[in-house]
């Protein structure tokens, strides 16, 4: 039976109450906001004028024209082409890409390892639970820089030389000079892999009751194998005293990613564990009543709900990872602090300009990541209403 339109919602007949109308801010509240904005603008103007007077007294001028100057130095690891004849401005771009690469790999490692540690901590197996607890306590109670240095000097620098490399299937090699693995010969590989990712996401949504290894793993592996068969692979091979061909991750990058990623995974695992614990036990009981296995109920019921409370602290960890990439300067990884805030600063003598640019790059990257995570958070919150 339909309800007459004249009846108000929430009249005791089981109808949902509409949200209350938005209240307009009062004149007093608007006035206080305007005064606060004027006070902040005045403080910024005073600080800028004070800084300008201090620079003028020391005959220091702020000029960013030095970015067009020839660099004259080499960068040992780059994601794009680089020559010593390139400018300081291009060096900022190259070093920024290295920073983004290290941050992306560390974020991926911290997320996956944190999830594994959290599930081990919640496991009914006492050996797995105590192993995860001991690992978390060890990682989060030791300095982050010490862990980066440990991975570099105590692990990667004691690996065998290129001729005695640790090999995996004759295509992946690990030695003191880094990790070598096959590279596609054609840019179409990226497009095929992207199609595999989209197919995996679609199958996981259309067929949620199937195992994740079938809906996600099979399309990704199939797309990778097909793209490699069509485009071909550039395999690393020993030529002379070192490997040639394929892709190479230098030991400095590996140590930085392992140190930052594993350290952050300890904190991420605790946030994941707390978020899973915040999901009501009745949700698990409902999943079991539908015939879902414990693994599928965790993947389809518990984790999606836990994600809503997990995203805010996870955003903080991701932003900290991006800022922690500056620790790469301790092991000579060519990130933005090592290349631009050290080498370029020492050569050009433009301390104010270089530090301003470095701060601006980190601020821009962090704001973009924060905006993306906040949008995801709002989307999940809207779906949960």
C-alpha positions as CSV (number, residue, x, y, z in Angstrom):
1,X,0.0,0.0,0.0
2,X,1.4,3.3,-1.0
3,X,1.9,6.1,1.5
4,X,0.2,9.5,0.8
5,X,2.5,12.2,-0.2
6,X,1.0,14.5,2.4
7,X,2.1,12.4,5.3
8,X,5.4,13.6,6.8
9,X,8.4,11.2,7.0
10,X,9.1,9.7,10.4
11,X,5.5,9.7,11.6
12,X,5.7,6.4,13.5
13,X,4.8,4.2,10.6
14,X,8.4,3.0,9.9
15,X,9.2,5.7,7.4
16,X,12.8,7.1,7.5
17,X,13.3,10.6,8.7
18,X,14.8,13.0,6.2
19,X,18.1,14.7,7.1
20,X,17.6,18.0,8.9
21,X,17.9,21.1,6.7
22,X,21.3,22.7,6.5
23,X,21.6,25.7,8.9
24,X,22.9,28.9,7.5
25,X,25.9,30.4,9.4
26,X,25.0,33.4,11.5
27,X,26.4,36.8,10.9
28,X,28.6,36.5,13.9
29,X,30.2,33.2,12.7
30,X,30.9,34.7,9.2
31,X,32.4,37.8,10.8
32,X,34.8,35.7,12.9
33,X,35.8,33.7,9.9
34,X,36.6,36.9,7.9
35,X,38.6,38.3,10.8
36,X,40.6,35.0,11.1
37,X,41.3,35.1,7.4
38,X,42.5,38.7,7.6
39,X,44.7,37.9,10.6
40,X,46.3,35.0,8.7
41,X,46.8,37.1,5.6
42,X,48.4,39.9,7.7
43,X,50.7,37.4,9.4
44,X,51.8,36.0,6.0
45,X,52.4,39.5,4.6
46,X,54.4,40.5,7.7
47,X,56.6,37.4,7.4
48,X,57.2,38.0,3.7
49,X,58.1,41.6,4.3
50,X,60.4,40.7,7.2
51,X,62.1,38.0,5.0
52,X,62.5,40.5,2.2
53,X,64.1,43.1,4.4
54,X,66.5,40.5,5.9
55,X,67.6,39.3,2.4
56,X,68.0,42.9,1.2
57,X,70.3,43.7,4.2
58,X,72.5,40.8,3.2
59,X,72.4,41.6,-0.6
60,X,70.7,38.3,-1.4
61,X,68.4,38.2,-4.4
62,X,65.9,35.4,-5.1
63,X,66.2,34.4,-8.7
64,X,65.1,31.1,-10.3
65,X,66.9,31.6,-13.5
66,X,69.7,29.2,-12.3
67,X,67.3,26.4,-13.3
68,X,68.4,26.9,-16.9
69,X,72.1,26.4,-16.1
70,X,73.9,23.3,-17.3
71,X,74.2,20.7,-14.5
72,X,77.5,19.1,-15.4
73,X,77.1,16.1,-13.2
74,X,75.9,12.5,-13.7
75,X,72.9,10.8,-12.0
76,X,73.6,7.1,-11.6
77,X,70.0,5.9,-11.8
78,X,67.2,7.5,-13.7
79,X,63.8,6.6,-15.1
80,X,64.3,8.8,-18.2
81,X,67.1,10.0,-20.3
82,X,69.8,12.1,-18.6
83,X,73.0,13.8,-19.7
84,X,75.4,16.0,-17.9
85,X,74.6,18.7,-20.3
86,X,71.0,18.9,-19.1
87,X,69.9,21.8,-16.9
88,X,69.2,22.0,-13.2
89,X,65.5,22.3,-13.9
90,X,65.6,18.9,-15.7
91,X,67.6,17.5,-12.8
92,X,64.7,18.4,-10.5
93,X,62.3,16.5,-12.7
94,X,64.6,13.4,-12.9
95,X,65.2,13.3,-9.1
96,X,61.5,13.9,-8.5
97,X,60.7,10.8,-10.6
98,X,63.1,8.7,-8.5
99,X,61.5,10.0,-5.3
100,X,58.0,9.0,-6.6
101,X,59.2,5.6,-7.7
102,X,60.7,4.8,-4.2
103,X,57.5,6.1,-2.5
104,X,55.2,4.1,-4.7
105,X,57.1,0.8,-4.2
106,X,57.4,1.5,-0.4
107,X,53.6,2.2,-0.2
108,X,52.8,-1.1,-2.1
109,X,55.2,-3.1,0.2
110,X,53.9,-1.5,3.4
111,X,50.2,-2.1,2.4
112,X,50.6,-5.8,1.4
113,X,53.0,-6.7,4.3
114,X,50.8,-4.8,6.8
115,X,47.7,-6.7,5.7
116,X,49.6,-10.0,6.0
117,X,50.9,-9.2,9.5
118,X,47.4,-8.1,10.6
119,X,45.8,-11.3,9.4
120,X,48.5,-13.3,11.1
121,X,48.0,-11.4,14.3
122,X,44.3,-12.2,14.2
123,X,44.9,-15.9,13.3
124,X,43.8,-18.7,15.6
125,X,47.2,-20.2,15.1
126,X,49.3,-19.2,18.1
127,X,52.6,-19.5,16.2
128,X,51.4,-17.2,13.4
129,X,50.0,-14.7,15.9
130,X,53.0,-14.5,18.1
131,X,55.4,-14.3,15.1
132,X,53.4,-11.3,13.8
133,X,53.4,-9.7,17.2
134,X,57.1,-10.1,17.7
135,X,57.8,-8.8,14.2
136,X,55.6,-5.7,14.7
137,X,57.2,-4.9,18.1
138,X,60.7,-5.3,16.6
139,X,60.1,-3.1,13.6
140,X,58.2,-0.2,15.2
141,X,60.6,0.1,18.1
142,X,63.8,0.5,16.1
143,X,64.8,3.7,14.2
144,X,63.7,4.0,10.6
145,X,67.0,5.3,9.4
146,X,68.8,2.4,11.1
147,X,66.6,-0.1,9.3
148,X,67.4,1.5,5.9
149,X,71.2,1.5,6.7
150,X,70.9,-2.2,7.9
151,X,69.3,-3.3,4.6
152,X,71.9,-1.5,2.6
153,X,75.1,-2.4,4.4
154,X,74.3,-5.6,6.2
155,X,72.2,-7.3,3.6
156,X,72.6,-5.9,0.0
157,X,76.2,-5.0,0.2
158,X,77.2,-8.6,1.2
159,X,75.5,-10.2,-1.7
160,X,77.7,-12.0,-4.3
161,X,79.2,-10.3,-7.3
162,X,77.5,-10.4,-10.8
163,X,79.2,-13.7,-11.9
164,X,77.8,-15.4,-8.8
165,X,74.4,-13.8,-8.8
166,X,71.4,-15.4,-7.1
167,X,69.2,-16.5,-10.1
168,X,65.5,-17.2,-10.3
169,X,64.5,-19.1,-13.4
170,X,67.4,-17.8,-15.5
171,X,65.6,-14.4,-15.9
172,X,65.8,-12.6,-12.6
173,X,69.2,-12.0,-10.9
174,X,70.1,-10.5,-7.6
175,X,73.7,-9.4,-6.8
176,X,75.6,-6.6,-5.1
177,X,74.8,-4.3,-8.0
178,X,71.1,-4.6,-7.7
179,X,68.1,-6.6,-8.9
180,X,67.9,-7.4,-12.7
181,X,64.7,-8.7,-14.3
182,X,63.2,-8.8,-17.8
183,X,61.8,-5.7,-19.6
184,X,59.3,-5.6,-22.4
185,X,60.6,-4.6,-25.8
186,X,57.4,-2.7,-26.8
187,X,55.4,0.0,-25.0
188,X,52.3,-2.0,-25.9
189,X,53.1,-4.1,-22.9
190,X,51.8,-1.4,-20.6
191,X,48.5,-1.2,-22.4
192,X,48.0,-4.9,-22.3
193,X,48.8,-5.0,-18.6
194,X,46.4,-2.2,-18.0
195,X,43.7,-4.1,-19.8
196,X,44.5,-7.1,-17.6
197,X,44.0,-4.9,-14.5
198,X,40.7,-3.7,-15.7
199,X,39.6,-7.2,-16.5
200,X,40.6,-8.4,-13.1
201,X,38.7,-5.6,-11.4
202,X,35.6,-6.4,-13.5
203,X,35.7,-10.1,-12.8
204,X,36.2,-9.6,-9.0
205,X,33.0,-7.5,-9.0
206,X,30.9,-9.7,-11.3
207,X,32.0,-13.0,-9.7
208,X,32.7,-12.2,-6.0
209,X,32.2,-15.8,-4.8
210,X,35.1,-17.1,-6.8
211,X,38.6,-17.2,-5.2
212,X,40.6,-14.1,-5.7
213,X,43.4,-16.1,-7.4
214,X,41.0,-16.8,-10.3
215,X,39.2,-13.5,-10.6
216,X,42.3,-11.3,-10.2
217,X,45.4,-13.4,-10.5
218,X,44.5,-15.3,-13.7
219,X,43.7,-12.2,-15.8
220,X,46.9,-10.4,-14.7
221,X,49.1,-13.4,-15.4
222,X,47.4,-14.1,-18.7
223,X,47.7,-10.5,-19.8
224,X,51.4,-10.4,-18.8
225,X,52.1,-13.7,-20.6
226,X,50.2,-12.6,-23.7
227,X,51.8,-9.2,-23.9
228,X,55.3,-10.7,-23.4
229,X,54.7,-13.2,-26.1
230,X,53.5,-10.6,-28.6
231,X,56.1,-7.9,-27.8
232,X,59.0,-10.0,-26.6
233,X,61.3,-9.6,-23.6
234,X,64.6,-8.1,-23.1
235,X,66.3,-10.5,-20.8
236,X,69.3,-9.5,-18.6
237,X,72.5,-11.3,-19.5
238,X,76.0,-11.3,-18.3
239,X,78.2,-9.2,-20.6
240,X,81.7,-8.5,-19.5
241,X,81.8,-7.6,-15.9
242,X,78.2,-6.7,-15.4
243,X,74.6,-7.5,-16.6
244,X,73.1,-5.8,-19.6
245,X,69.6,-5.7,-20.8
246,X,66.3,-5.8,-18.9
247,X,65.5,-3.5,-16.0
248,X,67.7,-2.9,-13.0
249,X,66.8,-1.7,-9.5
250,X,69.9,-0.5,-7.8
251,X,70.7,-1.6,-4.2
252,X,70.2,1.9,-2.9
253,X,66.6,1.9,-4.1
254,X,66.0,-1.6,-2.8
255,X,67.4,-0.7,0.6
256,X,65.3,2.4,0.8
257,X,62.1,0.6,-0.2
258,X,62.7,-2.3,2.2
259,X,63.6,0.0,5.1
260,X,60.7,2.4,4.7
261,X,58.1,-0.2,3.6
262,X,58.8,-2.8,6.2
263,X,59.0,-0.2,9.0
264,X,55.7,1.4,8.0
265,X,54.1,-2.1,7.6
266,X,54.3,-2.6,11.4
267,X,52.1,0.5,12.0
268,X,49.8,-0.3,9.0
269,X,49.2,-3.8,10.4
270,X,48.1,-2.4,13.8
271,X,45.7,0.0,12.0
272,X,44.3,-2.8,9.9
273,X,43.9,-5.0,13.0
274,X,42.0,-2.3,14.9
275,X,39.8,-1.6,11.9
276,X,38.9,-5.3,11.5
277,X,38.1,-5.5,15.2
278,X,35.8,-2.5,14.8
279,X,33.5,-4.5,12.5
280,X,30.7,-6.1,14.4
281,X,30.9,-9.9,15.0
282,X,27.4,-10.2,13.6
283,X,28.7,-9.4,10.1
284,X,30.9,-12.5,10.3
285,X,28.0,-14.6,11.5
286,X,25.9,-13.3,8.6
287,X,28.6,-14.2,6.2
288,X,28.9,-17.7,7.6
289,X,25.1,-18.1,7.4
290,X,25.4,-17.3,3.6
291,X,27.9,-20.2,3.2
292,X,31.0,-18.0,2.8
293,X,34.3,-19.5,3.8
294,X,36.4,-17.5,6.4
295,X,38.6,-16.2,3.7
296,X,35.8,-15.0,1.4
297,X,33.9,-13.5,4.4
298,X,37.1,-11.6,5.3
299,X,37.6,-10.4,1.7
300,X,34.0,-9.6,0.8
301,X,32.4,-8.6,4.1
302,X,34.8,-7.6,6.8
303,X,37.6,-5.9,4.9
304,X,35.3,-3.6,2.8
305,X,33.7,-2.3,6.1
306,X,37.0,-2.0,7.9
307,X,38.3,0.1,5.0
308,X,36.1,3.0,6.1
309,X,37.8,3.4,9.4
310,X,41.2,2.4,8.0
311,X,41.6,5.1,5.3
312,X,42.3,8.2,7.6
313,X,45.3,6.6,9.4
314,X,46.4,4.9,6.2
315,X,46.6,8.3,4.5
316,X,48.9,9.5,7.2
317,X,51.2,6.5,6.7
318,X,51.3,7.1,2.9
319,X,52.2,10.8,3.4
320,X,54.9,9.8,5.9
321,X,56.4,7.3,3.4
322,X,56.7,10.0,0.8
323,X,58.5,12.3,3.2
324,X,60.7,9.5,4.5
325,X,62.2,9.0,1.0
326,X,64.6,11.7,1.9
327,X,66.4,9.1,4.0
328,X,67.8,7.9,0.7
329,X,70.4,10.6,1.0
330,X,72.0,8.6,3.7
331,X,72.8,5.7,1.3
332,X,73.3,7.9,-1.8
333,X,70.1,7.1,-3.6
334,X,69.6,9.8,-6.2
335,X,66.3,11.2,-4.9
336,X,65.3,14.8,-4.8
337,X,67.1,15.7,-1.5
338,X,70.3,14.0,-2.6
339,X,70.5,15.5,-6.1
340,X,68.8,18.8,-5.8
341,X,69.1,19.9,-2.2
342,X,72.7,18.8,-2.0
343,X,74.5,18.6,-5.3
344,X,72.6,21.5,-7.1
345,X,72.7,23.6,-3.9
346,X,76.5,23.2,-3.5
347,X,77.1,24.0,-7.2
348,X,74.7,26.9,-7.6
349,X,74.8,28.4,-4.0
350,X,71.1,29.1,-4.3
351,X,70.0,27.8,-0.9
352,X,66.7,29.6,-0.7
353,X,65.6,28.8,-4.2
354,X,66.6,25.1,-4.0
355,X,65.0,24.5,-0.6
356,X,61.8,26.3,-1.7
357,X,61.6,24.1,-4.8
358,X,62.2,20.9,-2.8
359,X,59.5,21.9,-0.3
360,X,57.1,22.8,-3.1
361,X,57.6,19.4,-4.8
362,X,56.9,17.5,-1.6
363,X,54.0,19.7,-0.8
364,X,52.5,19.2,-4.2
365,X,52.9,15.4,-4.2
366,X,51.5,15.0,-0.7
367,X,48.5,17.2,-1.4
368,X,47.7,15.2,-4.5
369,X,47.9,11.9,-2.6
370,X,45.9,13.4,0.3
371,X,43.2,14.7,-2.1
372,X,42.9,11.3,-3.7
373,X,42.7,9.4,-0.4
374,X,40.2,12.0,1.0
375,X,38.0,11.6,-2.1
376,X,38.1,7.8,-1.7
377,X,37.2,8.3,2.0
378,X,34.2,10.5,1.2
379,X,33.0,8.0,-1.4
380,X,33.0,5.1,1.1
381,X,31.4,7.2,3.7
382,X,28.6,8.2,1.3
383,X,28.0,4.5,0.4
384,X,27.8,3.6,4.0
385,X,24.9,5.9,4.9
